[in-house]
Amino acid sequence: MTTAAQTHHFEAEVKEVLDLVIHSLYSHKDVFLRELISNASDACDRLRHAALTDAELLSEGEAALGIFLDPDEENGVLRICDNGIGMSREDLVANLGTIASSGTRRFLDAMKEHGGEEMPDLIGRFGVGFYSVFMVADRVVVDSCCAGSDSGWRWSSSGTGEYTLEEVSGLARGTVVELHLKEAEEGAEEAEDPRRFLQPFVLRELVRRWSDFVEYPIQLEVEKPAPEPEEGEEPGEPETALDTLNSQQPLWTRPKEDVTTAEYEQFYAHLAGWGKPLETLHLKAEGTLEFTALTFIPEQAPFDLSDPARAKARISLYVRRVRIQEECEELLPPWLRFVVGVVESSDLPLNVSREAIQTDGRVRQIQRHLVRKLLDTLGTLLKNDRKRYEQFWEAFGTVLKEGIWAGDDDNNRISKLCLFQTSKDNGWRTLAEVKEGMSEDEDSIGVLVAPDKKTALSSPHLEAQEAAEREVVLLIDPVDEWMLQRLETFDETPLKAIDRGDAGVDDEDTRKEREARDEDKKDFLEALRNSIGDQVSKVRFSSRLKDSPAVLVGDEGAYSDHMERMLRRAGHELPPSQRVLEINPGHPLVAALEKLHGVDAASPRVHDAGELLLGQALIREGGVPADPARFTQLLTGLMGEVLS
């Protein structure tokens, strides 16, 4: 039985506000389901809390508190039902008849005013979440019966500036929100069709994405096939059953000592969808800012780890068990984007649509805390289980080094975790281990940039370093040279690129001897320089070479040739660089050229040899001659002369 419906006008500038909610406030239409489930969860919380002082509101034997989804595909209607505390006529007017008014907000205020200690975790704070339903529905009907009342009320509206209220008898305690979904606009894609929310698989996916850890079961009636008939029996009819869509298992809320490894692995698989966790960080921060975090470092890298479009942390933000943001980039920097997990906090400032957090000091505080704890976890793993740490490094080391370039390597907190290949060891080495092995006369850690380890190990730049028994760090990742621009020192010891500037192995006497030789043979060196042209700035004798005839050396602080090639391939225009060609005075080829120049300074062979020396020096470092055809022609001619 119902009474005559009464029509009321919304308070406030409702048409403008509703237009804002429907068209501007939310970026995804599907959040309406999250908002309604959050409201239903609040209603169940409020009933359970009220029953602490009035046991008759929730008597034994009643159905367990929960939320039920009822899609009616034939009529285009979706119902979201709960058996929570319900709403009276006054509640409906206050909560649904006034835009930006929240019953939950007032309930919390009332609890604080009366000194309530048992504060339930309630979600709705802004009073606009309910109106997101008008993004997908052209008419909404709300039937609600307040706990302890014999009659209920029906609220209905098309979101156009007015609503109706009428008394309805025979309603069960709780609330039913009935959405009459809009029909798809002509030409709209399937993903834009509001009636797709009537499909069980869509509802299941949305619940899992946004409301998987809501405390109360979210159920949907599904049809299950009939069991296989026994021999001679007739096939049975399909059966219907209630299927719970949410896991209801927010593992992060439990004390970590009560959680098993198997439970952590199962939860990780639920979040990530691949592999197992290598390390788990479960922490609860208390004090001025309270939050809980459960994060995982995976065993294996995801396929899209290097995809620029996915350069976000895989950390989901929850507020009272409801997911607010799936990839919350404010909680972790991009160089920790391989971390998977959740953060829950009630203290973070959300925007009015609750789709993102507003960056402020509290957000930065959480990020600093998380980053520090994750780096501490990696440091412990490096110290206690080198094999497993090397497994992590091979999967994620390149990404972690991005943090050095980003300027986040305060006190070497990232660089001390980095592993490198070196000229002395086939395995991984830390910079601390390299420094520990330095001799007393070494004042810097030598590094060499190269496209790969094989090219690096064959570099002429290593010859003098190896003769002096010095270990050189090989920088063979694409990010390494960017990193080197920020990582100037490690533990107060400079890092020096051995292919640029002074090799760092000459004593004062050796340097003076080399300079005197340059002066004595300046005509020969100038002849080689003229044969090469502007491809080098000068030619000089080298003290860094032991076996190779020539090598190219850059200026101190300049890009390596490898870096210049990468930048040019990426479309960057760079001014032509001029490096120094150093030649080995002890090499038979150089000695023969020097002798030839002394006999015939105008010999074309001296000119050709200069080009060949430059070309082979470029090839040794992974580059190519400026004119490959010319280089091939000279090499072929030389081979022909030798063979004939």
MILUMGU-576569 format. One record per residue: x, y, z of N, C-alpha, C in turn; residue in one letter. Coordinates in steps of 0.02 Angstrom, whole numbers, plus 50000, padded with zeros to 5 digits. Each point is the difference from the previous one (the first is absolute). Example, Ala and Ser with C-alpha at 12.3 -4.5 7.8 and 13.67 -1.06 7.14 Angstrom:
BEGIN
506604971650390499555005950000500455006050000a 499825005349964500425005950003499615005550037s 
//
This chain:
BEGIN
500424994050000499585006050000500445006250000m 499825004849959500375006349997499535005850009t 500295005550025499625006250004500135004149938t 499625005349992500095004249942500705003049999a 500305000149941500685002649994500005007650005a 500495002550034500095007250006500625002149961q 499925005449962500565002449959500365005650037t 500684999550000500425005050033500535002449952h 500245005950011500555002649960500654999250038h 500524998349964500654999450031500215006850029f 500384999750054500305006050026500635001749960e 500235006050006500615002549966499865000749925a 500505002049963499955000949928500084993149968e 499484995950007500084992949987500164998449927v 499705003449954500124998349929500735001249983k 500285005550024500705001449986500464994950035e 499834998350063500414995450037499964993049970v 499404997849982499934993449969500364999749934l 499975005449962500365000249937500754999250012d 500255003250053500714999450017500174992850018l 499574996950042500124993150021500004995349940v 499515000849956499904995349945500535000849946i 500205006149986500435001249942500725001750017h 500145002350061500675002550013500344996850059s 499634997750050500314997950063500374993449994l 499704995249965500294993349996500284998749931y 500594996849998500314998549935499774993349973s 499724995650043499764993549978499294998950026h 499564998149956499304999050020499924994350049k 500454994949996499894994150041500095001250075d 500255006050020500095001250071499335000650037v 499455000649963499355000550034499884993850043f 500234994249975499894993850038500425000150064l 500615002549995500425000750059499665004450052r 499715005649978499685004750046499404996850035e 499594996549961499404996950030500194994350047l 500504996149982500224994750045500305003050064i 500365005549993500285003450059499445002450046s 499475002849970499435002250041499674994150034n 499934994449964499704994150030500434997350057a 500665000049990500454997750053499945004550061s 499955006649988499905004750056499374998450038d 499464998549964499364998550032500054993850044a 500374995049977500094993950040500435001650061c 500525004149991500425002150057499585003650053d 499585004549976499615004150047499504995750039r 499714995049967499534995650035500374995950053l 500574997449981500384995950048500215004250060r 500185006349987500205004450055499405001850044h 499435001549968499405001750039499774994250042a 500104993849975499774994150036500404998850063a 500575003350008500394999250062499625002950059l 499595005149987499615003150054499264998249997t 499784997149944499304998049993499994993249965d 500044994750039500084993349973499414997949957a 499425002950010499414998149961500065001849926e 500445004649984500085002049931500314994549957l 500394995550032500344994749963499974993750042l 499454996549994499884994150042500324993849969s 500114994950043500294993849976499524996549953e 500274996449953499594996449952499855003849937g 500135006650001499905003949939500544998349949e 499855001549937500494999149947500615004350015a 500594997449982500615003850011499995006549959a 500325005150027500035006349964500374999149934l 499755003149948500324999249936499695004549947g 500274999449940499805004149942499834995349943i 499475001749963499764995549947499905004149936f 500264997449945499915003249935499494996049960l 499525003649972499454996649964499915003249931d 500344997349948499925002849933499384997049965p 499585004249972499414998049963500095002249927d 500314995549961500185001849931499385001449957e 499464996450013499405000849959499715007050006e 500015002950060499715006650011500525005650005n 500654998249994500525005150002500085003150069g 499914996050052500015002650069500554996450039v 500385003850038500494997250046499835002250071l 499964995150046499845001550070500604998450043r 500165004650046500524999050049499665000150068i 500014994250034499614999150062500464998850059c 499795002550058500354998350062499494999350056d 500204996350053499564999350058500305003650060n 500265006049985500305004150052499485004050038g 500205005950025499585003750047499405003349967i 500025001149933499445003049966499955007550012g 499505003149968499915007250007499275001650012m 499885004850044499335002650012499845005349948s 499395002750004499815005449954500485005950008r 500165001750062500445005750011500704998649973e 500224993850007500664998249973500015000749924d 499474997849967499975000449927500025007249976l 499625004350035500005007149981500695003150012v 500304998350057500645003050017500574997349957a 499994993349987500564996949965499935000349925n 499404999049973499904999849928499665006149972l 499705004050043499655005949975500425006350002g 500604999450029500445005850004500684998149970t 500185003349947500644998649969500575002050047i 500534995950001500595001350041499845000050074a 499504995950020499874998950070500094992650013s 500374998250052500154993050011499764997850069s 499574995050001499794997150063500584997050037g 500454997049964500594997250032500415005450034t 500085005649966500385005550029499685002350065r 499335000849999499665002250061500044994850055r 499984993649981500044994750049500685000350036f 500535000949960500675000550031500045006150045l 499735005649976500015006050042499634998950066d 499434996549996499614998750060500384995550048a 500354995049972500384995450041500555003850037m 500345004649964500535003850031499725004650055k 499415002949985499705004750048499814996450065e 499794993649994499804996350060500564995750028h 500605001149974500584996550029500014992649986g 499724997849944500004992949984500704997349989g 500164994650033500664997049993500014994749946e 499464996249993499954994849949499815003249934e 500495002849964499855003649938499994995149941m 499444998949970499984995549943500365003049940p 500274995749956500345002349939499475001449947d 499845006349991499505001949951500335003649942l 499704999349941500345002249939499745006749975i 499355000949995499735005949967500125006350040g 500355004749972500155006250036499805006249961r 499894999449935499895005949959499275001249983f 499594994950004499295000949987499825000749927g 500464998349954499835000449929500064993349965v 500294995050035500124993549968499364996849972g 499445000750037499384996949977499795002749932f 500135006349987499755003049938500404997849938y 500534996150010500354997249943499554995149962s 499464997750032499554995349966499695003149938v 499935006650000499685003249942500455000349939f 500634997750007500424999249941499754994249957m 499694995050033499794994049964499254998950001v 499635003450043499294998850007499605006349985a 499424999149968499575005849988499445000450052d 499954994950042499525000250056500264995650056r 499955002450062500244996450058499444999650051v 499894994050026499504999050053500354996950060v 499905003050059500314997550061499444998150048v 499974993550018499544997650051500414998750063d 499785002850057500394999150061499554999750061s 500194995450045499644999350063500505000350056c 499905004750044500475001150055499934994550053c 500574998050029499994994950052499555002250057a 499574995650023499545001550055499355003149977g 499925001249935499395003149974499554994749967s 499345001350000499534995449969499855001749927d 500195005949979499845002049931500625003249969s 499994999949933500575002949965499785005649954g 500495002549963499875005649955500334998749933w 499705002949949500264999549932500185007049975r 500625000649979500275006249971500124998749927w 499795004449956500134998949929500145006749966s 500434999749949500185006149965500304998249932s 499925004749954500344999549935500595004749996s 500185003150056500585004350003499925006549962g 499385002349994499885006049961499795006050042t 500054999450066499845005750042499494998750053g 499684994049998499514998550051500004992550014e 499694998250056499954992950019499324999050034y 499784993850004499374998550034500134995550059t 499585000650051500034995950060499324997250014l 499974993650016499364996950019500134994450050e 499534999250045500064994750050499814993349970e 500384994850017499894993349973500024995150058v 499504995850005499994994950052500274993449974s 500184995750047500234993349981500734999549979g 500385005450009500714999749981500414996850056l 500494996049980500474997250049500505005350019a 500324998950059500505004950022500575000449949r 500235006149988500555000949953499815004649943g 500394999949947499905004549944500094996449934t 499575001549953500064997549931500055006149954v 500565000549964500085005449951499884996949931v 499495002449967499794997249935500185004949945e 500444997949956500245004349945499674997949935l 499655004549969499724998949933500525002649951h 500404995449974500585001949961499825003049933l 500405004949980499895003249935500144995049944k 499695001249944500164996249940500615003149966e 500374995949965500605002449967499835005249947a 500415005249996499915004949947500174997049933e 499685002549949500124997349933500735001049980e 500304994649977500705000249978500504999250056g 499774999550063500464999450056500324993150001a 500624999750024500344993650006499694996050057e 500134993449999499714995750051500235002050070e 500635002350006500265001950065499645006150029a 499645003849957499645006050023499264998550013e 499794993949990499294998250009499864999050074d 499575004250031499854999250072499714993150016p 499684996949952499684993650015500484994150003r 500635001449986500504994650009500084998350074r 499795004750045500054998850071499474994950025f 499614997549954499534994750017500304993049989l 500594999849970500314993649986500394997650061q 499884993950023500334997550061500765000549998p 500314998649942500735000149999500275007150008f 499625005049977500205007050009499955001950074v 499454998150031499925001450072500544996650041l 500164993949982500514996350037500685003649995r 500175002349940500645003449990500025006650037e 499455003850000499995006550034500044999150076l 499674995050026500054998750072500714998150019v 500304995849959500694997950014500485006049997r 499885004549953500455005749992499935005050056r 499385001850017499895005650045499824997950072w 499674994450008499704998450065500174993050024s 500564997349978500164993150015500084998750074d 500225005050038500144998950071499495003250046f 499425001849974499455002350043499834994350048v 499885001850063499934995050053499404995349990e 499485002549970499384996049994499984996549932y 499694994149997499974996549936499575003849949p 500265000549940499635003049945499794994249955i 499364998749996499774993949968499585001449938q 499994995049956499645000449937499724993049986l 499374999849980499704993549984500224997949930e 500284994149995500254997649936499684993249985v 499974998449937499734993649978500574995049991e 499944994350031500514994949995499714994049962k 500424996949959499744994349961499794994350046p 499514996249978499764994250038500554994750004a 500024996350055500514994750005499894994749947p 500544996649983499964994749950499524994650023e 499514998149959499514994850021500334993150002p 499754996050045500224993150002499734996349939e 500294994349986499794996149942499264998250005e 499635001749948499294998549998499575005550027g 500295005250031499615005550027499925005649948e 499485003950009499895005849957500445005850023e 500255004049953500405005950020499605004750044p 500315002650051499665004550046499985007249974g 499655004350036499965007049982500595003850030e 500215005349966500535004250031499785002750067p 500475000950045499865002450067500265007150009e 499685003650046500255006650016500314999950070t 500515004150009500345000350064500295006950009a 500115001850063500315006450015500764999349996l 500305004549962500734999949991500285006350033d 500474999250045500335005750032500555002749955t 499965006449983500455002949951500645002750029l 500005001850064500605003150030500344995050046n 500665000950006500394995350040499935001350075s 499865006250020499915002050070500624998550042q 500594999649969500604998150037500545005349993q 499925005750034500525005149998500584997950045p 500474996449971500534996950038500405005150039l 500045006149974500425005150032499735002250068w 499364998650015499715002150063500184995250057t 500274994149983500174995150051500735001050024r 500154998350062500695000350023500444995449957p 500595002449981500414996049953500224993450029k 500054999650067500194993650030499454994849993e 499395002249984499454995249992499894997949928d 500415002749954499914998649928500544995149978v 499804994749966500484994949977500295002049932t 500564996949984500315001149934499524998349944t 499644994550009499524997949948499465005349990a 499785003150054499485005249994500285006249964e 500625001850016500325005649965500054998549925y 500214994049983500084998249930499335000149964e 499484997550034499345000049969499755007249990q 500135004350048499785007049994500395003549944f 500654998649996500405002949946499734997949932y 499844993549992499734997649937499335003549984a 499625001450052499365003549991500125007149974h 500525003350025500155006949979500345000349932l 500524995949992500445000649942499784995849941a 499774994050014499794995649946500564996149968g 500625000550027500554996149971500514998650055w 500314994149995500594998450040499884999950075g 500565000450035500005000150073500415006050025k 499885001950062500405005650027500704997650021p 500505004249987500684998650023500085002250072l 499725005950016500025002750067499335003350016e 499824999850065499375003050023500155005150054t 499685005949993500065005250051499305001550026l 499874998450063499355001150031500125004550061h 499745006049997500145004750054499375004050018l 500005002250062499465004250026500325006050034k 499875005949974500285006150028499495003350046a 500215002050058499565003350048500325006550022e 499585004450024500255006550022499585005549971g 500335005449978499635005749972499664998149934t 500304995349963499694997649938499994992450002l 499414997249999499934992850004499844997149932e 500354994649983499844996449938500274992950006f 499734995749959500224993149996500204998649929t 500554996349991500234998349933500184992749997a 499824996849945500224993249985500265000149929l 500654999549993500315000749934500444993949986t 500084998649936500384994149978500515002149947f 500594997150004500505000449947499964993549961i 499815000149937499884993849963500654996249985p 499924993649987500574995949977500185001649929e 499495001349958500115001049929499735006749978q 500315002849949499775006549974499394999049956a 499495004450005499434999649954500225001949930p 499624997849951500195001249930500015007449982f 499615004050036499945007149982500415004550047d 500524997250032500395004050048500325006049967l 500214999349937500355005549965499535004149957s 499354998850004499525003749960499915007050030d 500165005449963499935006750029499295001550023p 499514996849969499305001250019499834996950068a 500444995550024499874996750064500525002050053r 500285005949993500525002250047499685002750064a 499564996150029499685001850063500094994450050k 500005001950064500034994950051499374995849999a 500084993650010499424995450000499734999450072r 499885005750030499755000350068499285002749999i 499554996150029499305002150004499885003450067s 499625005549997499835003850060499304998050022l 499944998150064499354998350029499845004750057y 499375001550006499745003650057499424996050028v 500094997450060499494995750032499794994349955r 500514996749973499934993849960499735001149931r 499865006149981499755001549933500575003049959v 500114997149942500545002549958499825006949972r 500445004750010499915006849975500385001049935i 500604997249996500425001049941500394993649987q 499994997849937500324993649984500755000649995e 500265005149969500725001149994500145007050027e 500145000350064500085006450033500735002249996c 500165004049949500695001849987500285004750053e 499585003050041500255004450053500314996150058e 499864993550005500234996250058500694997049991l 500224999049937500684997549987500265003349937l 500655001449997500295003049940500034994949943p 500075002349937500014995449943500574994850003p 500555001650033500554995250003499874994250048w 499435000050033499774994350039499364997149971l 499905001049935499364998049970499914992549997r 500514996150013499944992850001499664997550064f 499955004250051499704998050063499244999449992v 499724994650027499284998749997499725000150070v 499425003050011499724999750067499435004850011g 499845001050063499455004450020500225004450058v 499715005950002500085004650057499305002050021v 499864999650065499365002350025500115005350054e 499665005649992500055005350049499345003950001s 499815001950060499395004050007500165007450004s 500655001750000500215006950012500155003949936d 499994996649943500205003549939499445004449973l 500185005949973499495004449971499824997749930p 499374998249989499774997949934499665005749964l 500014999749934499615005049963499264998250007n 499575004449980499294999150015499714993949965v 500284997849945499754994049966500304993750029s 500475000750047500334994450033500354995449949r 500225002949945500374996149950500755001250005e 500225004750041500715001650005500125003550066a 500634999950021500185003650061500275006849981i 499935004650047500285006649991500705000150032q 500505001349959500694999750025500115005450052t 500224997850059500195004750052500534996650043d 500175003150056500534997350042499894993050024g 499374998150012499864993350024500154994749947r 499845001649937500144995449946500754999149993v 500375005550002500734999549994500314996350059r 499695000750058500244996550059499924992449992q 499444997949973499904992949987500504997549949i 500105003949947500474997949948500704999350029q 500225004950039500674999550030500074993950044r 499494998750039500024994250045500034993549960h 499584999449949499984993949959500664998949964l 500275005349969500634999449963500564997850047v 500045003150058500534998250047499954992750021r 499394997750015499914993150021500154995049944k 499815001849939500144995549943500744999549987l 500365005650003500724999949990500354996350057l 499745000750060500284996150057499904992549988d 499414998249974499864993049985500484997349948t 500145003949948500474997949949500714999550029l 500185004750043500664999850031500104993750042g 499484998250037500034993950040500064993849956t 499645000049945500044994349954500694999549969l 500305005749981500675000149972500514997250050l 499925001750062500484997950052499914992650018k 499384997750004499874993450027499904994549949n 499825001849939499864994949950500195002649931d 500664999749987500265003049938499704996949938r 499894993450000499734996749941499315002649982k 499575000750050499325002449987500025007449981r 500475003850030500055007149982500225000749927y 500464995849978500225000449930499434998249953e 499564995550023499394998549960499575006249994q 499915003750055499635006349998500345004949953f 500675000650006500365005149962499944998749925w 500064993849980499964998449929499315001749971e 499494999850043499325001749977499865007550002a 500245003450052499785006950013500565005150010f 500634997849993500565004650013500005006249957g 499844999249936500005005749954499495005350023t 499434997750024499485004750023500225003550064v 500294996250046500225003050063500525005549988l 500444999049951500525005049987499715006549973k 499384999949975499685006249979499935004950058e 499964997250061499945004350058500615004450012g 500594997649978500605004050007499965006049953i 499794998749937499925005549952499475004950024w 499484997450034499465004350023500215004450059a 500614998950026500245004250055499804997550068g 499824993650006499754997250064500534995850036d 500645000949981500534995850029500345003450059d 499605002750045500295003350059500404995050040d 500625002150019500454995850039500114993149968n 499994999949933500124993749962499514994550019n 499385001950019499534994950023499794995349944r 500025002349937499844995749943500644996949972i 500525004149990500614997549968500344994650041s 499904999950066500314994650039499644993349989k 499415000349969499634993849984500134997649929l 500365004049961500104998449929500544994749991c 499894995649952500494994949981500265001549930l 500644998649990500315001449935500454994249980f 500084999249935500534995849973500645004050001q 500574996750010500635003550001500514996449955t 500595003249992500524997349957500374994250033s 499914999050065500384994950036499584993950019k 499345000650001499584994850028499454998349952d 499844993549995499464997949955499315000950032n 499985001050066499365000750035499835007350012g 499505001050044499785006750017500415002850058w 500135006549998500385003350053499655006550019r 500015001650064499755006550023500575005149996t 499825006450001500525005250001500404999750064l 499684998150054500374999350063500534994549995a 499834994549967500494994649991500575002149954e 499845003849948500535002549956500455004850038v 499725004450039500405004850039500444996450050k 499744994950031500384996350050500624996849969e 499964998249935500574996849967500495004949969g 499895006550007500455005049970500675000250038m 500535001549963500665000850032500065007050028s 500525001050040500085006550034500135005749951e 500304998449941500155005549953499425001849955d 499434996550006499415001549960499585005250037e 499825005349965499595005250031499315000649970d 499824995349954499335000249969499814992949978s 499344999149991499744993749974499935000849925i 500364996149962499985000449928499374996749972g 499685003349951499414997349968500085000649924v 499684995549965500035000049927499304998749972l 499755004649959499354999349968500094996349934v 499574995149988500034996149937499314997149987a 499864998149936499344997349985499874993150028p 500544996150014499914993350028500664998050033d 499984994550036500584997850038500574997949953k 499844996649947500524997749953500395005849971k 499645005249979500335005949973500425003450054t 499745000350060500375003350054500654996450015a 499974993350005500594996250018500545000249945l 499805001549939500495000349945500245007249989s 499795004750042500185007049991500745001250014s 500345003749957500705001850013500095004150064p 499465003250022500065004150060500164995850062h 499864993549998500134995750058500734997950004l 500385000949947500674997049998500455002650056e 500035006550008500435002850053499714998550069a 499325000050005499694998550064500164992950023q 499974995349952500154993150017500744999150015e 500435003749964500724999650015500155002550070a 499615004850023500095002750068499594996250051a 499674994549978499594995750043499435003950033e 499685004449961499435003850025499354997149974r 499504999850042499354997449982499575005849973e 499704998949942499605005249969499274997749998v 499555004450019499284998649999499755000949928v 499654995049974499755000249932499275002450000l 499875005649968499325002949997499704998249932l 499604994750000499764997249936499245000249994i 499655003050048499285001149994499875006649965d 499465000549962499855006449966499945005950048p 499794998750061499895005450048500655002250034v 500534996149991500605001150041500335006849990d 500035002349938500345006549990499585005750028e 499334999449997499595005050033500154999950075w 500044994050026500144999250072500675003150018m 500504999249956500675002450014500035007650005l 499535003449968499995007350005499805002450070q 499644995850037499805001750068500454996650053r 500234993949983500404996250048500745001949991l 500185005650028500695002549992500474997050052e 499744998450059500414997050052499624994350033t 500374995350027499704994750041500414999550064f 499665001150056500334999850065500625004450000d 499925006149973500525005249997500574998349952e 499924994949959500504998349950499735001749931t 500365004149961499755001949933499954994049953p 499525000349954499964995349945500295003449938l 500454996649966500345003149943499934995649939k 499755002949945499944996549936500704999449969a 500244993949991500694999149977500085001449926i 499445000949963500055001649929499975007449986d 500035004050054499975007349992500545003250044r 500335004949971500515003650038500614995650014g 500335001550055500604996250020499804993050022d 500414995049981499854993150018500074998750074a 500375004350034500074999350073500534994950020g 500434997749953500514995150017500715002849992v 500065006149976500665002949988500275003350064d 500634998750013500335004150052500295006249966d 500295004450038500245006349973500544999049947e 500454995350011500554998849953499734997449933d 499524995350004499714997249939499645005449960t 499655004450035499645005449965500485004749964r 500535001950035500495004549968500344996749940k 500144993550006500324996449945499544999849939e 499364998850011499524999849945499935006849967r 499975005350039499945006749972500625001949959e 500584997950024500615001549963500014996249933a 499754994050000499984996149938499515003249951r 499445002550026499515003449956500335006149966d 500385003650038500335005949973500524998249948e 500374994650015500544997949954499724997449934d 499434996750002499724996949940499375003849976k 499975006450012499395003749985499845000149925k 500514999849957499884999949928499654993649980d 500234994450027499684993549986499284999950025f 499905002350060499325000050029499545004649960l 500265005749978499595004749961499834997049932e 500454996149971499864996749936499424995150007a 500014996250054499434995450012499365004050012l 500055005450038499415004250013499715002849935r 500435002249954499765002749936499684994649957n 500234993850007499714994649960499294998450022s 499865001350063499334998450028499525005949992i 500265006049999499575005849994499705002050067g 499385002549998499685002650060499674994750044d 500124993649985499684994850040500314999550069q 500605002550010500315000250066500295006950011v 500105001750064500275006650016500765000049995s 500314994350015500734999549994500204992650003k 500634998749982500304993450007500605000750046v 500054995350049500565000250047500204992950018r 500604999650029500224993550024499644998250065f 499934993450012499624997650057500434996250049s 499835000750064500314995750051499494995050028s 499385000349975499494995450024499974993649959r 500344999849942499984994249956500604995550011l 499884993550000500534995150006500044995549939k 499434998049972499984995349944499695002949937d 499525004550008499635002749943500385005849969s 499915001149934500355005649968499705006850014p 499335000450011499685006650006499364999550041a 499795005650028499395000450038499755007249999v 499355000950005499695006750003499865001950072l 500165006350017499925002450068499595006449999v 499485000350041499585005950005500255004950052g 499705005949999500175005050050499684998150067d 500305002350053499744998950067499295002850004e 499514995850021499315002350008499584999649937g 500304998049943499624999649938499614993549997a 499504999749954499654993849988500484994949970y 499884993650014500364994849965499724999449929s 500404996849956499764999049931499384995750000d 499974995250045499414995650006499375004150016h 500085004850047499435004250019499795004449942m 500485002849963499835004349943499614996149947e 500204993749989499644996049951499284998850022r 499904998650064499324998950025499575006249993m 500295005850015499625006249996499815001649927l 500474998849955499855001449929499474995249974r 500034993650022499484995249979499325002150026r 499995003350057499375002350030499765006549969a 500375002749950499775006049966500285006550026g 500484999850047500295006150028500555002549954h 500005006549989500535003049959500575002250047e 500604997449985500585001650041500545003149957l 500365004950025500575002749962500534994649993p 500354999949943500524994949991500535000550054p 500154994450031500514999950052500684998349971s 500515002850027500684998649977500404997250059q 500164993749994500404996950051500734999849978r 500414997650044500724999449987500154992849979v 500404999349947500244993349980500684999050031l 500044995250046500644998450031500294993849965e 500655000349984500334994349967500554997450046i 500134993649993500464996350043500705000349971n 500475003650031500675000749971500384993350000p 499794995250041500354993650002499724994849953g 499475001849963499714995149954500394999949935h 500134993949971500404999549938499705004149943p 499345000249994499685003749946500155007550006l 499955002750060500135007150011500745001549988v 500424995550023500725001049990500185000049926a 499674995549961500134999849928499755006249965a 499435002550022499725006149970500465006050015l 500235000250062500455005450019500644999949958e 500254994049988500614999349958499865002049928k 499414997949974499815001849931499945007549992l 499705003350051499935007349996500685003450001h 500484997150036500665002950001500354999549934g 499844994849961500314999149934499645004249948v 499314999850003499605003549949499385003050034d 500075006150022499455003250037499375000749958a 500065000049934499415000949957499714993349976a 500244994450028499774993449977499254999350010s 499634997849947499274998950008499854994550050p 500484995550012499884994750048499915002750071r 500365005350016499915003250065499295002750006v 499775003249947499315002749999499494994450008h 500074994649961499534994450004500024996650069d 500604999450027500064996750065499645003950055a 500015006649996499645004150049499254998449999g 499714999549940499284998349995499864993050027e 500464995249985499904993250024500064999550076l 500475003650029500065000050073499375002750033l 499735005549973499385002850028499424995149992l 499944997049941499444995449988500014994150046g 500594996950010500024994150043499895002050073q 500205006150020499875002350068499255000850012a 499645002549949499275000650006499674993250005l 500234995249959499704993350000500124996650068i 500595000950029500164996850064499525002350056r 499755006149996499565002550053499264999149983e 499854996549945499314998649982499705004849950g 500425004649972499755004749951500164997849929g 499915004549953500154998649930500395005949971v 500434998949950500355005649969499515004949968p 500205006349996499575005149971499834998449927a 500474997049963499894998049930500184992649994d 499524995550013500154992949999500274997649932p 499735002949946500234997949933500745001849991a 500195006050021500705002149994500454995550044r 499774998550060500394995850045500104993149970f 499474997149971500044993449969500485000149941t 499965005449960500445000649942500745000150021q 500165004050053500695000450024500234993350028l 499564996750037500184993650029500114994749947l 499585000049949500074995149945500655001249963t 500175006349987500635001649965500604997850041g 499985001250065500554998050043500094992550000l 499454996350005500034992749999500284997449934m 499805003449946500254997949935500755000849994g 500255005750027500735001149998500374994750040e 499734998550060500344995150043500004993149968v 499434997949974499944993349972500404999149935l 500085005549963500374999549937500765000550011s 
//
